[in-house]
Amino acid sequence: MILFPPAKINLGLNVLFKREDGFHQIDTCMLPIPFVDVLELVPAPTFSFHQTGLVIPGPTENNLCVKAYSILERNFSIPPVYIHLRKEIPMGAGLGGGSSNAAYVLKGLNNLYELNIPISHLEDFAAELGSDCPFFIKNEAQFANGRGEILTESNLCLKGYFIKVVNPGIHIGTKEAYSGIAFQNVGLSVKEIVESPIENWKNNLQNAFEINAFLNHPILSKIKAQLYAEGAIYAAMSGSGSTFFGIFKDEPSRSFADFDGFLESIHKFKE
């Protein structure tokens, strides 16, 4: 079985307050984008995990794909599998690649071994792995609240638009991202803004992490400005960064290819 776990972007990201459990209350819209990893699941005599492409740091047992298998093996006593992950989505970039990989292992094993696990239960298992993981179970535009695990459907459709993704190779850790962040008491929710015409997003749809990221890494504000200069209808940082994206009506050209350490990709929304 071969699957293609996608990246996601955040359309708006408000951080409202810090909760008693240590997590932060957020308000955002997450949208899968056609920028994917490759995941292979094959029944095998013993469990094994192999990874190629971009190098994922840390021991294998800490990989979310391995943890996802362990959850279902513990709950359903499923047979062993060989997992091969070809990593194309950069890590720690605000694109949710690791969360997507884990969710697709859950979905893939559910189909491979005909476990018939309901979507709601898959989302519960995914929530054990990370706040973004449940989003990738349905893998469609959704509004996310709570710590990111409370999901509601969105009818957002960007079919025909292009997205340009720019990752400058800067790692922004959780501690850095949340240090000095100003909690927001916004008048309009992300849902209200996203459901308005896309031309309104530029002035109203904000990512709370951008302010601090711009102070620490001035190149990031230049990337955003460049995307708008190239004609983006909307441009923003995804998640806590450092990846930026621009949404265009017409296919944009590549303009960051000569920047050392940058990753740039362009995709068209088909649905």
N, C-alpha and C positions, 0 to 999 in steps of 0.2 A: 504494500500500500504506500503510495506516494502522495503527500499533502504539501500545500504551499501556505504556511502561516504568514499572514500579512503584518505589516507595521500599522500603527495608528497615529493619528494626529489629534491634538486637542484644539477644538474651536472654542476659544475662551477658557480661562481657568482662574476662577476666583477662589481664594483661600479665606475662609470666613472666620474660623477660630480654631484654637487647639482644644481637643477633646480631653476628657478625663482619662481615657485609655491611652493617651499619648499620640494618637493619630490626629490629623487635621481634617476639619470639615471642608469639603470642596464643592464647587458647582462648576460643571464643565460639560461639554459635548464631545464625545469621542467618535471618530470616524475612521474605519479601515481604509487604507490606501493600497493601490496595486504595486507595492514594493515588498517583495516576499523573500523568506527563507525557503529551503527545501527540506522536508522531513520524510524519512523512509521508515516504515514499521514492518518488520518481517518476523513471523514466528521462528523461534530458534530453540535449540536444546538448553541453552543457558542464557541468562540476561546479559546483554552487553550494550555499551553506548559508545559511539564513534562520532567524532566531530571534525569537520573540515571547513575550509573558508576562513573567515575572520576568527582569530584565536580568542576563545573564551577563557579568561583567567580563573584560577581557583580549581580545587579538586573536583573530580567527576561527580562524587556523591552529593555535591552541593548544587549541581545543575538542576534547573527546574524540570527538565524533561525526565530526569531520573526520579525526582521526587513525585512527579505526576504518575509515573508507572507504579511507584511504591504505594501510593494511595489506593489505586484500583487493585493492585495485587493483594493488599491487606484486606480490602473490603469484599473482593470477589474471587480471590484465589485464582487469578488468571494465569495462563501459562507464560513462560518467558518469551521475550522478544529481543530482536536486534534492532537498535535505534541508530539511525545515521542522520545527523543534522548537518546540513550544509548552510553555514552562517553567512548571510549577505547583509542583514540589517545590523548596523553598528550597535554596540552595547553601551548602556549608560547614556543614551542620546535623547531620551524623551519620546522614543518611538514604540516602546512596549514590546520589543522583539522577543525578549525572554519570556514574558507573560504569554505572548501569542504562541510560542513554541510549546509551552506547558499545556495550554488549553487545547491545542491541536493533538497533543499526545492523548489527553483524556478523550477527546472526540474520536480520534482514530482507533484507540483501543476499544471504545464502546462499539464501534462498527465492526472492527476486525473480529471480536469475540462475541458479537451479537448479545451484548449485555442488556440492551434495551433500557438504559438509564435515562430517565426523563431529563429534559433540558434544565429544569429547575434544580435537580439534584447534581447535574454536572456543574452548574454554576456554584453550588455549595462547595463541591470538591475544589473547584478552581479558586474560590475565596480563601481556602486554606493555604494556597500557594502564593497569593499576592493580590493587592488591591485591584490591579488592572486585569487580572486573569479572567474574571467572570465575563467581562465585556466581549472577549474573543469567542465565547461559546456560541452566541448567536451571530457574531461578526457582522453587525450592521450598525448604522448610525444610532447612537443611544445617548441620552442625557445621563450623567453620572453624579450622584450625590453621596452623602455620607463620607466614607474614606475613599469612595470610588466604586464601591460594590453595589450600591443601590441604583438600579438601572431602570430607565423608562424609555419606551420606543420613541423614535423620531422619524418623521416622514421626509427628512432632508434628502435631496437628490442633487448630485452635482454631475450627472451624466453629461458628457460632452466637454466638460471643463478639463483643463490640464493642471497638474500639480508639479511644482519644481521643489525638490528636497535638497537642502544644502546642510551638510554636517561638517563643521570646521575641525573636527578631531579634538575638541576641547571636552574634557571630562568634568562635569559638575556633579559633585556628590550631594547626598541628601543634606548633610550638615551645612554645606555651603549654600545650597539652594534655599533652605529655610532660615538661615541666619539673617536677621534684620528685616525679614519680610513684614510688610504692613498688612494687617488683616483688613478685609474690605467689607464695607457695608454698602452694597451697591443698590441703586434704585431699580434697575432692570436685571432680571435673572438672565443667565446664559440662554435658557430656552426662549425667552421673549425676544432676545436679540437675534438668535440663529433663525428663528421663524420669520424674521423680517427680511426684506430684500437684501441680497448679498452686498449690494453697494453701500448699505448702512454699516456693515461690519467694521470697516476700517476705523471709524471714529468711536465705536461703541464696544467692540468685542476685544477685551484685554486679557493678557496673561500676567498674573500677579508676579510671576518669577522673573519677568523680563527686567524690571527696574534694577534689582540687585545684580543680575547677570551682566547687564550693560556696564555697571560700575566696575565690576571685577574683570570683565573681558570686553573692552571697548570695540573690538572687531565685530562683536555680535550686532551692535547697533548699525554698523556699516553694512552688514549682510542684509538686514531688514530694509534699510534705505535703498540698497541696490535692487532688491526684489521689486520694490515699489517703482523705482526708476525704470525698470524694465517693463512695467505695465501690469503688475499684479493687481488684481481687484482687492485681494486681502493677503496680508503676510503677517506671520507671527512665529513665535517660538513654540515648539511642541513640548508639553509637559514641563519638567524642570530644566530642560535643555540638554545639550546646546544646539540641537537641530532646529533649523528654520525651514519654513515652507512658504511658497507663494502659490496662490490660485489664480489661474489665467484663463481668459476666454479663448485665446489663440495659443498655439504651441510656442513656448519660449525657446530661446537658444541657450546653449551652455555658455556660461560666462565665468565659472569658477574653476574650470579645469586646470588652469595654470597655477592655482593657489596650492602651495605645498601642504599635504596632509588633508586636504578637503575631499569630501565625497559628495558628488553631485549626481542626481538622477531626475529624470523627467518621465511622468506617467500620465495616461489619460484615463479619466473615470469612465467606465463602461456601464455603470448602473448606479 
